[in-house]
Amino acid sequence: MTTTGEPLRLGAVVLAGGQAVRMGGLDKASIEIDGVTLLERALAATMSAVEVVVVGEQVPTTRPVTWTREDPAGGGPAAGLLAGLDRFLVPPDLVCVLAVDMPRVNAGTVARLTWAVEAAPVDGAVLVDDAARAQPLAAVYRRTALAAARPSNPELEHGLAVRSLLASLHLVEVPCVGEEAQDVDTWEDLRALRR
């Protein structure tokens, strides 16, 4: 909650522009599970966001989104996230960051992450998998914290590691439920999720 008692405004950045090297360069956003693309699953998961920015190649979607790319393209997820931050029409209080290859993240996941940030004086909340690994691309952050962590030199954004970008942030961990933390990095990952 804000100091005025108003709910915090949630925006979302969906990262859909990865190279998918281990899958032969396939466009992950277009992969379907049970007839629904990974991009549409990500948009459903972020349904509570008042504005969604998708970092990737423009395709038709079932809800209005703003499209962008990091410049130059291929700069990695941190560069994509920062490019997404720049495209909000109205800067949100909180930013849900979601990689398109995490199809089991859902609206409930995003609600739990959002609540964890609202309930404590932290910079963000990240989903944690069953092996206790933080998933920084399934998270909700305070926009001001991300902006403060941004490199002062824009040229340093290309190739910046996500963990380096977030290193100074105070984050709380939210344990995953079921398969929420499963991602699609390989064809075997995809087969497992389709089973």
C-alpha positions in Angstrom: 0.0 0.0 0.0 1.1 3.6 -0.6 1.2 6.2 2.2 -2.2 7.4 1.0 -3.7 3.9 1.4 -4.1 3.4 -2.3 -3.1 0.0 -3.8 0.3 0.0 -5.4 0.1 0.1 -9.2 1.5 -3.0 -10.8 3.0 -3.1 -14.3 4.6 -6.1 -16.0 7.6 -6.7 -18.2 7.4 -10.0 -20.1 10.8 -11.0 -21.5 10.1 -12.8 -24.9 13.2 -11.9 -26.9 15.7 -14.6 -25.9 17.8 -16.5 -28.4 16.8 -20.1 -27.3 20.2 -21.4 -28.3 19.6 -24.8 -26.8 16.5 -25.2 -28.8 18.0 -24.2 -32.2 17.0 -20.6 -32.0 13.3 -21.3 -31.8 10.9 -18.5 -30.9 10.0 -19.6 -27.4 7.1 -17.2 -27.2 5.3 -19.1 -29.9 5.6 -22.6 -28.3 2.3 -24.0 -27.3 1.4 -26.1 -24.3 -2.2 -27.4 -24.3 -2.9 -25.1 -27.3 -1.8 -21.9 -25.6 1.4 -20.1 -26.5 4.0 -19.4 -23.8 3.4 -15.6 -24.5 -0.3 -15.9 -23.9 0.4 -17.9 -20.7 2.6 -15.1 -19.5 0.0 -12.5 -20.3 -2.6 -14.5 -18.4 -0.2 -14.7 -15.4 0.2 -10.9 -15.4 -3.5 -10.1 -15.7 -3.4 -8.0 -12.6 -0.9 -5.6 -14.2 -2.5 -2.4 -15.5 0.1 -2.2 -18.2 2.2 -4.9 -19.8 5.4 -4.3 -21.8 6.6 -7.2 -23.9 10.3 -7.3 -24.9 10.4 -9.2 -28.1 9.2 -9.5 -31.7 5.7 -8.1 -32.2 2.9 -10.7 -32.7 -0.9 -10.5 -32.2 -2.0 -10.9 -28.6 -5.3 -11.3 -26.8 -4.7 -8.2 -24.7 -3.2 -4.8 -25.5 0.5 -4.6 -24.8 3.4 -2.3 -25.5 6.2 -3.7 -27.5 9.9 -2.9 -27.3 13.4 -4.4 -27.8 16.7 -3.7 -26.1 19.0 -1.7 -28.3 21.0 -3.3 -29.6 19.0 -6.5 -29.7 20.5 -9.6 -28.1 21.7 -7.7 -25.0 20.3 -10.3 -22.6 17.5 -10.3 -20.0 18.8 -7.5 -17.8 19.1 -5.2 -20.9 15.6 -6.3 -21.9 14.2 -5.6 -18.5 15.7 -2.1 -18.5 14.3 -1.5 -22.0 10.9 -2.6 -20.7 11.1 -0.1 -17.8 11.5 2.7 -20.3 8.4 1.9 -22.2 5.7 2.2 -19.5 3.2 4.9 -20.4 2.6 5.5 -16.7 5.4 4.4 -14.4 4.1 1.7 -12.1 4.9 1.4 -8.4 5.7 -2.3 -8.8 7.0 -4.2 -11.8 6.3 -7.9 -12.3 9.2 -9.4 -14.4 8.4 -12.6 -16.1 10.4 -14.7 -18.6 8.2 -16.1 -21.3 9.6 -19.6 -20.8 8.1 -20.1 -17.4 4.6 -21.3 -18.3 3.5 -22.6 -14.9 3.7 -19.1 -13.3 0.1 -18.0 -13.0 -1.9 -15.1 -11.7 -1.8 -16.7 -8.2 2.0 -16.7 -8.3 2.1 -13.0 -9.3 -0.4 -12.2 -6.5 1.8 -14.0 -3.9 4.9 -12.1 -5.1 3.1 -8.8 -5.1 1.8 -9.4 -1.6 5.3 -10.2 -0.4 6.6 -6.9 -1.6 3.6 -4.9 -0.2 3.9 -6.6 3.2 7.5 -5.8 3.9 10.0 -3.0 3.4 11.9 -4.8 0.6 12.9 -4.0 -2.9 11.3 -7.0 -4.4 10.2 -10.6 -4.1 11.6 -13.5 -6.2 10.2 -17.0 -6.8 12.4 -19.8 -5.4 12.4 -23.3 -6.9 12.5 -26.6 -5.1 16.3 -26.5 -5.0 16.3 -23.1 -3.2 17.5 -21.3 -6.4 16.1 -17.8 -6.8 14.4 -17.1 -10.1 14.9 -13.4 -10.7 12.9 -13.5 -13.9 9.8 -14.6 -12.0 9.6 -11.7 -9.6 8.0 -8.5 -8.5 10.2 -5.5 -7.9 9.7 -1.9 -6.8 10.3 0.2 -9.9 12.3 2.8 -8.0 14.7 0.1 -6.8 15.3 -1.2 -10.3 15.8 2.4 -11.6 18.3 3.0 -8.8 20.2 -0.2 -9.6 20.5 0.7 -13.3 24.1 1.4 -14.5 24.9 5.0 -14.9 26.4 4.4 -18.3 23.8 3.0 -20.7 26.5 1.2 -22.7 27.0 -1.1 -19.7 23.4 -2.5 -19.9 24.2 -4.7 -23.0 25.3 -8.1 -21.7 24.8 -7.1 -18.0 24.0 -10.2 -15.8 20.7 -10.1 -14.1 22.3 -11.0 -10.8 24.7 -8.0 -11.1 21.8 -5.7 -11.8 19.9 -6.9 -8.7 23.0 -7.4 -6.4 22.2 -4.3 -4.3 18.5 -5.0 -3.9 17.0 -6.3 -0.7 14.8 -9.2 -1.9 12.5 -11.6 -0.1 12.1 -15.2 -1.4 8.8 -16.7 -2.1 8.8 -20.6 -2.4 7.3 -22.0 -5.5 4.1 -24.1 -5.5 4.0 -27.2 -7.7 5.7 -26.6 -11.0 5.6 -22.8 -10.9 9.4 -22.6 -11.2 9.7 -24.9 -14.2 11.2 -23.3 -17.3 11.6 -24.3 -20.9 15.3 -24.3 -21.7 15.5 -27.5 -23.7 13.3 -29.8 -25.7 13.3 -32.2 -22.8 12.0 -29.4 -20.5 9.2 -28.9 -23.0 8.3 -32.6 -23.2 8.2 -32.8 -19.4 5.8 -29.9 -19.2 3.6 -31.3 -21.9 3.3 -34.7 -20.1 
